[in-house]
Amino acid sequence: MSQLTAATCARCGAPLQLDPSTPKQICSFCGNEHLFTATAPPYSPPVAHPPYAPPFPPVPPPPTGTRAALTSPGPSPNAFVLLGASAFMMLLVGGIVAASLAGSGHGSAAALPGGGGIVPAGERLQWSSTGTSVVPARVDGDTIEDFVGRYVILDLSGETTQTLFVGGFSGATFQRVWKAGPYGTLSEAAGSTHFTVVGDRVAVADFRSTLHVLDVTTGKELRRVRLSDRARNICSPLDTRKQVWIELADRNNQIVDLESGKSEAAATRPAWCRGGGDAFRSCAGTRAACDDEDRSAPKRGGLRVDLIFTDGNTTVATAHKEPGTAIPMALGLDAKKNVTWTAAIPADPATTTGGMHDGAGDLAAGRFFTSYELAGAQGSRLVSLDAKSGARVWDVQVTRSESGSGVEGLAATATRVYVPHWTWLDVHDAASGKLLGTVGVW
């Protein structure tokens, strides 16, 4: 068995840090798994290359289990080097094309670098899918629901840069209407840039401990509010008030009035705040009230509740079987938290990876929307359940999820479901599950 001394990832092209003690190698940039088997005499190692700069935001998707095989029948060391280089090029291109063909509903080039959804001309716009990355809003004044989102502009013209912005997008064309920022590079600002929409205002907390208040229709900055530290989270109200609550790293949490710019101390999360309890971060993007404070309250048939979603008088919980095989479940709850119905989230529980259901869900207009992951690297599916009965309304594949880009959050309204995953934002019709459009490219 020859020793493989250099290799690149078949998905993202990053150099693999090879461990000669095992044939299984995992990419440290995107998490892709490779299995190398090679038969050849020893050969001279290749010339070292400069340090690698990844061509996309380093947010690792779930491992896909991609396996690559490398063999060499020739006895010549030089022939083996040439064959190895050719094989890795084929693996790289083949892996990208395979992901494209398997995961895209927009043609064979949708998962190629630069492919995917709608972006402004001349820009490499990539959706920043972690945390709350999209909020429905009224941006351009027509009758179609629009949205505000956080994204990255990737610049490969010189030294690779990844810069964070917030923008308003048309729900009719999915084109960007305005942009605000930049709010720093991805490496310095990703974990500290949070935003939300409150009526006709957008609130953006940046890594410089500043809250920016913008006009939702133009993106124009109306005022700035100095914070005592970086934000950990920002939440909008469930009612019509023009305030936000900001959780700060130094725990000097604040309520800020977006009209006046005045702030007041508020150590604990207000009752009017979206989200709640320890689940505040797990409920990223959720429009309904979402909490896990009562995870131990409703019990039925050995099920453990993960999260509880409430919209008006309607309540749905996600759960999993415990003890036993942890199949994701949904439960209907009445006002006293009594279980009124149960339903498996996967259409066929045998096809899912199972496990705790950890937050991708929302409740709107009598429908519960959530997702589940298929076993065998077959991607993710988006599902709608009737909130009164648990009946399955629709169940559709998440575009390009077979390439490892699982659902990273979910926001729903009466008309649309917003699904951020990896560098894309997919927008689905709430009534039918039909994919209406995608923003962002790889």
C-alpha positions as CSV (number, residue, x, y, z in Angstrom):
1,M,0.0,0.0,0.0
2,S,1.5,3.3,-1.0
3,Q,1.4,6.4,1.2
4,L,-0.9,9.2,0.0
5,T,0.8,12.5,0.9
6,A,-1.4,15.2,-0.7
7,A,-5.0,15.4,-1.6
8,T,-7.8,17.9,-2.1
9,C,-11.5,17.7,-1.1
10,A,-13.8,16.4,-3.8
11,R,-16.5,18.9,-2.8
12,C,-14.8,22.3,-2.0
13,G,-11.2,21.9,-3.3
14,A,-9.5,22.5,0.0
15,P,-6.4,20.5,0.9
16,L,-7.0,17.6,3.1
17,Q,-4.9,17.1,6.3
18,L,-4.0,13.5,5.7
19,D,-3.7,11.0,8.6
20,P,-1.6,8.0,7.3
21,S,-3.0,5.8,10.1
22,T,-6.5,5.6,8.6
23,P,-8.0,5.6,5.1
24,K,-10.9,7.8,6.2
25,Q,-10.1,11.5,5.8
26,I,-12.5,14.4,6.7
27,C,-12.3,17.9,5.1
28,S,-11.7,20.5,7.9
29,F,-13.4,23.2,5.7
30,C,-16.7,21.6,4.6
31,G,-16.9,18.3,6.6
32,N,-16.9,16.1,3.5
33,E,-15.8,12.5,4.2
34,H,-13.4,10.7,1.9
35,L,-12.2,7.0,1.8
36,F,-8.9,6.5,0.0
37,T,-7.6,3.2,-1.3
38,A,-4.5,3.1,-3.4
39,T,-2.1,0.4,-4.6
40,A,1.2,1.5,-6.0
41,P,4.9,1.6,-5.1
42,P,6.3,4.6,-3.1
43,Y,6.6,7.9,-4.9
44,S,8.1,11.3,-4.3
45,P,5.7,13.8,-2.5
46,P,4.4,16.7,-4.6
47,V,5.8,20.2,-4.2
48,A,4.1,22.1,-1.3
49,H,1.6,24.7,-2.2
50,P,0.8,28.1,-0.5
51,P,-1.8,28.1,2.3
52,Y,-5.4,27.6,1.1
53,A,-8.0,30.3,1.3
54,P,-11.5,28.7,1.0
55,P,-13.7,30.0,-1.8
56,F,-16.9,30.2,0.2
57,P,-17.9,31.1,3.8
58,P,-16.5,28.3,6.1
59,V,-19.8,27.2,7.5
60,P,-19.6,23.4,7.5
61,P,-22.7,21.6,6.2
62,P,-23.6,18.2,7.6
63,P,-21.2,15.4,6.4
64,T,-22.5,13.8,3.2
65,G,-20.6,10.6,3.4
66,T,-19.0,11.1,-0.1
67,R,-16.4,8.4,-0.7
68,A,-13.6,8.7,-3.2
69,A,-11.4,5.7,-4.4
70,L,-7.9,6.1,-5.9
71,T,-6.1,3.2,-7.5
72,S,-3.0,3.0,-9.7
73,P,-2.0,-0.2,-11.5
74,G,1.2,1.2,-13.1
75,P,4.6,0.4,-11.6
76,S,6.2,3.7,-12.5
77,P,6.3,6.4,-9.7
78,N,6.0,9.1,-12.2
79,A,3.0,7.5,-13.8
80,F,1.4,7.1,-10.4
81,V,1.9,10.8,-9.6
82,L,0.3,11.8,-13.0
83,L,-2.6,9.4,-12.5
84,G,-3.1,10.6,-8.9
85,A,-3.3,14.2,-10.0
86,S,-5.7,13.4,-12.8
87,A,-7.9,11.3,-10.5
88,F,-8.2,14.1,-8.0
89,M,-9.2,16.6,-10.7
90,M,-11.8,14.1,-11.9
91,L,-13.0,13.6,-8.3
92,L,-13.3,17.3,-7.7
93,V,-15.2,18.0,-10.9
94,G,-17.2,14.9,-10.7
95,G,-18.2,15.5,-7.1
96,I,-19.4,19.0,-7.9
97,V,-21.4,17.9,-10.9
98,A,-22.9,15.0,-9.0
99,A,-24.0,17.3,-6.3
100,S,-25.5,19.6,-8.9
101,L,-27.4,16.9,-10.7
102,A,-28.7,15.3,-7.5
103,G,-29.6,18.3,-5.5
104,S,-30.8,20.9,-7.9
105,G,-34.2,21.6,-9.5
106,H,-32.7,24.4,-11.6
107,G,-30.5,22.5,-14.1
108,S,-27.2,20.8,-14.1
109,A,-25.1,23.8,-13.2
110,A,-27.0,24.9,-10.1
111,A,-24.6,23.5,-7.6
112,L,-21.4,24.5,-9.5
113,P,-19.4,27.3,-8.0
114,G,-21.3,30.5,-8.9
115,G,-24.5,28.6,-9.5
116,G,-27.8,28.4,-7.6
117,G,-30.2,31.3,-7.3
118,I,-30.7,35.0,-8.1
119,V,-28.0,37.5,-7.3
120,P,-27.3,41.1,-8.3
121,A,-25.2,41.4,-11.6
122,G,-21.5,41.1,-11.0
123,E,-21.8,39.9,-7.3
124,R,-21.1,36.6,-5.7
125,L,-23.9,36.8,-3.1
126,Q,-24.1,33.9,-0.7
127,W,-26.8,33.6,1.9
128,S,-25.5,33.7,5.5
129,S,-27.7,30.9,6.8
130,T,-26.7,30.6,10.5
131,G,-29.0,32.0,13.1
132,T,-31.8,34.3,12.1
133,S,-30.9,35.1,8.5
134,V,-34.3,36.1,7.0
135,V,-37.3,38.1,8.2
136,P,-40.5,38.6,6.1
137,A,-41.2,42.3,5.5
138,R,-42.8,44.9,3.2
139,V,-40.0,46.3,1.2
140,D,-41.1,47.6,-2.2
141,G,-44.8,48.5,-1.6
142,D,-46.5,46.0,-3.9
143,T,-49.0,43.3,-2.7
144,I,-46.4,40.5,-2.6
145,E,-44.6,39.6,0.6
146,D,-40.9,40.7,0.6
147,F,-38.1,39.9,3.0
148,V,-35.0,41.3,4.6
149,G,-31.9,39.1,5.0
150,R,-28.3,38.8,5.9
151,Y,-25.8,37.7,3.3
152,V,-22.1,37.6,2.3
153,I,-20.4,39.0,-0.7
154,L,-17.6,36.8,-1.8
155,D,-14.7,38.5,-3.7
156,L,-12.2,36.3,-5.4
157,S,-10.6,39.0,-7.5
158,G,-7.5,39.2,-5.3
159,E,-7.1,37.9,-1.7
160,T,-10.4,36.2,-0.9
161,T,-12.7,38.4,1.2
162,Q,-16.1,37.6,2.6
163,T,-18.1,40.6,3.7
164,L,-21.4,40.8,5.6
165,F,-24.3,42.9,4.5
166,V,-28.1,43.2,5.3
167,G,-30.4,43.8,2.4
168,G,-34.1,44.1,1.4
169,F,-35.4,41.8,-1.3
170,S,-38.4,41.8,-3.6
171,G,-40.8,38.9,-3.1
172,A,-41.9,39.1,-6.7
173,T,-38.5,39.0,-8.4
174,F,-36.2,37.9,-5.6
175,Q,-33.9,40.7,-6.6
176,R,-32.2,42.9,-4.0
177,V,-33.9,46.3,-3.6
178,W,-31.4,47.8,-1.2
179,K,-28.3,46.9,0.8
180,A,-26.8,48.2,4.0
181,G,-23.3,47.7,5.4
182,P,-20.7,46.4,5.1
183,Y,-20.9,45.2,8.7
184,G,-17.4,43.6,8.8
185,T,-15.8,40.5,7.3
186,L,-17.3,37.1,7.9
187,S,-14.5,36.0,10.3
188,E,-14.8,39.1,12.6
189,A,-18.5,39.7,12.4
190,A,-20.4,36.5,11.7
191,G,-21.2,35.6,15.4
192,S,-22.0,39.2,16.4
193,T,-24.2,40.5,13.6
194,H,-27.9,40.1,14.4
195,F,-30.9,41.8,12.9
196,T,-34.7,41.9,12.9
197,V,-37.6,43.8,11.4
198,V,-40.1,45.8,13.4
199,G,-42.8,47.4,11.3
200,D,-41.1,49.9,9.0
201,R,-37.8,49.7,10.8
202,V,-34.8,47.3,10.5
203,A,-32.5,46.9,13.5
204,V,-29.0,45.6,12.9
205,A,-26.5,45.0,15.8
206,D,-22.9,44.8,14.6
207,F,-19.7,43.5,16.0
208,R,-18.6,47.0,16.9
209,S,-21.3,47.2,19.6
210,T,-23.5,49.5,17.6
211,L,-27.2,49.2,16.8
212,H,-28.1,50.6,13.3
213,V,-31.8,51.6,12.7
214,L,-32.7,51.5,9.0
215,D,-35.8,52.3,6.9
216,V,-37.3,49.0,5.7
217,T,-38.1,50.4,2.2
218,T,-34.8,52.0,1.4
219,G,-32.2,50.7,3.8
220,K,-31.3,54.3,4.7
221,E,-29.8,54.5,8.2
222,L,-32.0,56.7,10.5
223,R,-30.0,56.5,13.7
224,R,-27.3,54.7,15.6
225,V,-27.5,53.5,19.2
226,R,-24.3,52.7,21.1
227,L,-24.4,49.4,23.0
228,S,-22.2,48.4,26.0
229,D,-21.0,45.2,24.3
230,R,-21.6,43.0,21.3
231,A,-25.1,41.5,20.8
232,R,-25.6,37.8,21.3
233,N,-29.2,38.0,20.1
234,I,-31.9,40.5,19.1
235,C,-35.6,39.9,19.2
236,S,-38.7,41.6,17.8
237,P,-42.0,41.9,19.6
238,L,-45.0,39.6,19.0
239,D,-47.2,42.8,19.2
240,T,-47.1,46.1,17.5
241,R,-44.7,48.0,19.7
242,K,-41.6,49.6,18.0
243,Q,-39.0,48.1,20.4
244,V,-36.4,45.4,20.4
245,W,-34.8,43.5,23.2
246,I,-31.0,42.9,22.8
247,E,-29.1,40.2,24.7
248,L,-25.5,41.5,25.2
249,A,-22.3,39.6,25.9
250,D,-21.7,41.6,29.1
251,R,-25.3,40.7,30.3
252,N,-26.3,44.4,30.4
253,N,-29.3,43.5,28.2
254,Q,-31.3,46.4,26.8
255,I,-34.7,47.3,25.4
256,V,-34.3,49.9,22.6
257,D,-37.1,52.0,21.2
258,L,-36.5,52.2,17.4
259,E,-38.4,55.4,17.0
260,S,-36.6,57.5,19.6
261,G,-33.4,55.6,20.0
262,K,-33.8,55.5,23.8
263,S,-32.8,52.4,25.7
264,E,-33.4,51.0,29.1
265,A,-32.0,48.1,31.1
266,A,-33.9,44.8,30.9
267,A,-31.9,41.8,32.3
268,T,-34.6,39.2,31.4
269,R,-36.3,38.6,28.2
270,P,-39.7,40.4,28.0
271,A,-42.9,38.4,27.6
272,W,-43.6,40.2,24.3
273,C,-40.3,38.9,22.8
274,R,-40.3,36.2,20.1
275,G,-38.6,33.1,21.3
276,G,-38.0,32.3,24.9
277,G,-36.2,30.3,27.6
278,D,-33.1,28.2,26.7
279,A,-34.6,27.7,23.2
280,F,-34.1,31.3,22.1
281,R,-31.1,30.4,19.8
282,S,-32.7,27.1,18.8
283,C,-35.7,29.0,17.4
284,A,-33.7,31.0,14.9
285,G,-35.9,32.7,12.4
286,T,-39.2,31.4,13.9
287,R,-42.1,33.8,13.6
288,A,-44.3,32.1,16.1
289,A,-43.5,32.0,19.8
290,C,-41.0,29.2,20.3
291,D,-39.9,27.8,23.6
292,D,-38.6,24.7,25.5
293,E,-39.4,25.8,29.0
294,D,-42.2,23.1,29.2
295,R,-40.3,20.3,27.5
296,S,-41.2,17.9,30.4
297,A,-44.9,18.9,30.7
298,P,-46.8,17.0,27.9
299,K,-46.2,13.3,28.0
300,R,-47.6,10.5,25.8
301,G,-46.3,7.1,24.9
302,G,-42.7,7.7,26.0
303,L,-42.2,10.9,23.9
304,R,-39.9,13.7,25.0
305,V,-40.8,17.2,23.9
306,D,-38.0,19.2,22.2
307,L,-39.7,22.6,21.4
308,I,-43.1,24.2,21.7
309,F,-44.5,26.6,19.0
310,T,-47.5,28.8,19.7
311,D,-49.4,31.0,17.3
312,G,-52.5,32.6,18.9
313,N,-54.6,29.7,20.3
314,T,-52.7,27.1,18.4
315,T,-49.8,25.1,19.9
316,V,-47.7,22.4,18.3
317,A,-44.7,20.7,19.8
318,T,-41.8,18.7,18.3
319,A,-40.7,15.6,20.2
320,H,-38.9,12.3,19.8
321,K,-39.4,8.9,21.2
322,E,-37.5,8.2,24.5
323,P,-36.4,5.6,25.3
324,G,-36.1,3.9,21.9
325,T,-35.4,4.9,18.3
326,A,-35.6,8.7,18.3
327,I,-38.0,9.3,15.4
328,P,-38.9,13.1,15.0
329,M,-42.6,13.6,16.0
330,A,-45.1,16.5,16.1
331,L,-47.8,16.8,18.8
332,G,-50.9,19.0,18.9
333,L,-51.5,20.5,22.3
334,D,-54.5,22.2,23.9
335,A,-54.5,25.1,26.3
336,K,-53.7,22.8,29.2
337,K,-50.8,21.2,27.3
338,N,-52.8,18.0,26.8
339,V,-51.8,16.1,23.7
340,T,-54.6,16.1,21.1
341,W,-52.8,14.4,18.2
342,T,-49.4,12.8,17.4
343,A,-47.8,12.5,13.9
344,A,-44.4,11.3,12.7
345,I,-42.6,14.2,11.0
346,P,-41.0,11.9,8.3
347,A,-43.5,10.4,5.8
348,D,-41.7,7.1,6.3
349,P,-39.8,7.0,9.6
350,A,-37.6,4.2,8.3
351,T,-36.0,6.6,5.8
352,T,-34.9,9.3,8.3
353,T,-31.7,9.8,10.3
354,G,-33.8,10.2,13.5
355,G,-32.8,12.1,16.6
356,M,-33.9,15.1,18.5
357,H,-35.8,17.7,16.5
358,D,-33.7,20.8,17.2
359,G,-35.5,23.8,16.0
360,A,-36.2,24.1,12.3
361,G,-39.9,24.7,12.5
362,D,-42.6,27.4,12.5
363,L,-46.3,27.8,12.9
364,A,-48.5,30.1,10.8
365,A,-52.2,30.2,9.6
366,G,-53.1,26.9,11.1
367,R,-50.2,25.0,9.5
368,F,-47.0,23.7,11.1
369,F,-43.9,23.7,8.9
370,T,-40.8,21.8,9.7
371,S,-38.1,19.6,8.0
372,Y,-36.4,16.3,8.4
373,E,-33.2,14.7,7.2
374,L,-33.2,11.5,5.1
375,A,-30.8,8.7,5.8
376,G,-28.0,7.7,3.4
377,A,-27.1,11.3,2.4
378,Q,-30.4,11.7,0.5
379,G,-30.9,15.3,1.6
380,S,-33.7,17.0,3.6
381,R,-37.4,17.4,3.1
382,L,-39.7,20.2,4.0
383,V,-43.1,19.3,5.4
384,S,-46.4,21.0,6.2
385,L,-48.8,19.5,8.8
386,D,-52.4,20.7,9.7
387,A,-52.0,22.2,13.1
388,K,-55.5,20.9,14.3
389,S,-55.2,17.3,13.2
390,G,-51.6,16.5,12.3
391,A,-52.6,15.5,8.8
392,R,-49.8,15.9,6.2
393,V,-50.6,18.7,3.8
394,W,-47.4,18.4,1.6
395,D,-43.9,17.0,1.8
396,V,-41.2,18.2,-0.7
397,Q,-37.5,17.8,-1.2
398,V,-35.3,20.7,-0.2
399,T,-33.4,21.7,-3.4
400,R,-29.7,20.9,-3.5
401,S,-29.8,19.4,0.0
402,E,-28.4,16.1,-1.3
403,S,-25.1,17.9,-1.6
404,G,-25.0,18.2,2.2
405,S,-26.7,21.6,2.7
406,G,-29.4,20.7,5.3
407,V,-32.0,23.2,6.6
408,E,-30.4,25.7,9.0
409,G,-33.5,27.6,10.1
410,L,-37.1,28.2,9.0
411,A,-39.5,31.1,9.0
412,A,-43.1,30.9,7.8
413,T,-46.1,33.2,7.2
414,A,-49.6,32.6,5.9
415,T,-48.3,32.7,2.3
416,R,-44.6,31.7,2.3
417,V,-42.0,29.5,3.9
418,Y,-38.4,30.7,4.0
419,V,-35.7,28.0,4.1
420,P,-32.0,29.1,4.5
421,H,-29.4,26.4,3.9
422,W,-25.7,26.8,3.3
423,T,-25.2,29.7,0.8
424,W,-28.9,29.7,-0.4
425,L,-32.3,30.9,0.7
426,D,-35.2,29.0,-0.8
427,V,-38.7,30.5,-0.7
428,H,-41.6,28.1,-0.9
429,D,-45.4,28.6,-1.4
430,A,-47.0,27.9,2.0
431,A,-50.1,26.4,0.4
432,S,-48.5,23.9,-1.9
433,G,-44.8,23.6,-1.0
434,K,-43.8,24.7,-4.5
435,L,-40.4,26.3,-4.7
436,L,-40.9,29.9,-5.8
437,G,-37.3,31.1,-6.0
438,T,-33.8,31.0,-4.6
439,V,-31.5,33.8,-3.6
440,G,-27.7,33.2,-3.4
441,V,-25.1,31.1,-5.1
442,W,-22.3,28.8,-4.1
